[in-house]
Amino acid sequence: MTDNSTRPEPPENPPPSAAHEEPDAHEESDAREEPDAREEPDAREEPGGPGREGSDRRRRSRGIMLIALLALIVAVASTLWIISTGPDGPNSSLRAELARSAEMLRKAPALHYTGTIKVKNRKAAKLDLVVSNPGDALGSLKPSRNRTLDYLGIDGKSFVRGDADAWQSLGMADKAPVLAEKPQMTAPGLLFSQDLAATLAPPALAKTLLLEKVPDEKITAGEPVTIGDHTCTPIHADGMTICLGKELAGGARFVDRITFPGSSAVLDIEAMPRAEVNRFYSTFPKKFDIARKAVNSQISVTTQILRDYKGACGPTACTFTARVTVTFLGETSSPAAGRAVQVNYAWVIERDGDSVPLGRKCSGAALIKPGRSSDLSCTAKGSPVSDGATHGQYHGQIRTSDIALTTAEYERLVRLAADNRQKVSALPDLPSPR
């Protein structure tokens, strides 16, 4: 605020007061009619006097201070906004970008991964894998040009099937012949440190993008790189790189590529149209024999014949018994260490070199917990021996085969796959590019 420029200013040195002189009548009359303009006005009578001026100055000072305070508040707020969202401050804006992408991917029906992945941190294989939202997965691992292993994942379990050369190409020459005999249920540690399908399911990938354990200052952006026919912006955090590509409707950006720590896996990611998702679930049940026939590489089954007469065993009948023992080779703290194993068995008994028909009790399945044994018996009955013939020589052996899933577990997974298909069909497709 400023004073009115038309208001008179009091003189610096006011004249002596007229009260000390004796004016004549004429002068007194004039003084009463026209006061001297040089007299100092009475502050109590004149609104524009010195009291008003002091009040104006105080109000002016308070106004200046208020304006300065408001300017300071605006400056602090602007600084905080720049720090939280601006390109030159710590990278909370990058976290926000990742959070938007994560929210979009969390409900994706399925994703298609291609790239390379290290097996047991020593051998890289090409990966081609489709993973649905609930974690159903189907694809292949190619450790060398002409060698391929089939891969199936469901409910946090992975199953792999390949010939001996394919297993050898993964760097498992010592185990290749055994691993090639049947499909393998691959517990974490055999091929990968974590279950592959569970790690790459869209909700799990979305959680990875949130970088919950990484502070903002360790999240940085690099220069754009080219993937296919477009570019994406790499975001680095804790040894991992997440490359954000085109912005989709809704404002989120799709994750074109993810590189896990130590380049243990470098995977390009593609969204799947609804028709491709439907084809995946049409094929998935047909590949389930991989799971049905698979064995668990962490399980060892041994047998011991308790009675093998190898001689006269009664002319028409002989009973054999074997003790079957299950051993778990993995960590004893693992949940699988206490889970019953289904051991399929079948007896083969001969008399005098000829096979003897056996009853239904001589084959079947036994559920045995690791660390325990079960005695399995079979009685063979031969035809009567004619006069002059020998009593008959019996020889028996038992063949066993443990499987990774019990019959009940396998049937549950079949039902789960059907339920998952229904759940995925209800999910919305990913947004289209802008």
Buried (B, 14 or more C-beta within 10 A) or exposed (E): EEEEEEEEEBEEEEEEEEEEEEEEEEEEEEEEEEEEEEBEBEBEEBEBBEEBBEEBEEEEEEEEEEEEEEEEEEEEEEEEEEBBEBEEBBBBBBBEBBBBBBBBBBBBBBBBBBBBBBBEEEBBBBBBBBBBBBBBBBBBBBBBEEBBBBBBBBBEBBBBBBBBEBBBBBBBEEBBEBBBEBBBBBBBBBBBEEBBBBBBBBBBBBBBBBBEEBEBEEBEBEEBEEBEEEBBBBBBBEEBBBBBBEBBEEEBBBBBBBBBEEEBBBBBBBBBEBEBBBEBBEEBEEBBEBBBBBBBBBBBBEBEEEEBBEEEBBBBBBBBBBBBBBEBEBEEEBEBBEBBBBBBBBBBBBBBEEEBEBEEEBBEBBBBBBEEBBEBBBBBBBEEBEEEEEBBBBBBBBEBBBBBBBEEBBEEBEEBBEEBBEEBEEBEEBBEEE
